[in-house]
Amino acid sequence: MGDQITKGEILAEIGSPYGEVINSVVAPRSGILIGKQNIPLVQEGEAMFHIAYFSENDEAIADHIENVHEQLIPENHYSNI
């Protein structure tokens, strides 16, 4: 989450049950990754990724998202569980 995505970047590969790559999912625009599907099986029409597009510099937005994430969920949060 919060990764910078570049237009044309391959986000995922679609494979057959036999392991051969059928197609690739390519980013239509540059932006910031704000959500993704973690289940390995998706149906046609389901969202696999959610990418936010901003009129501001993507790198500045990515830094801001990372800072907010660190404030909400500190790195040591999971080590205490």
Number of C-alpha atoms within 10 A of each C-alpha: 14 19 16 17 20 16 11 12 14 13 13 13 12 15 12 9 7 6 8 10 11 9 11 13 14 14 17 13 14 17 24 22 17 15 14 12 12 9 7 7 8 12 7 6 6 8 11 18 16 14 20 17 15 11 7 8 10 19 14 9 19 19 14 13 17 14 13 12 14 12 10 10 11 11 10 9 9 8 6 5 5
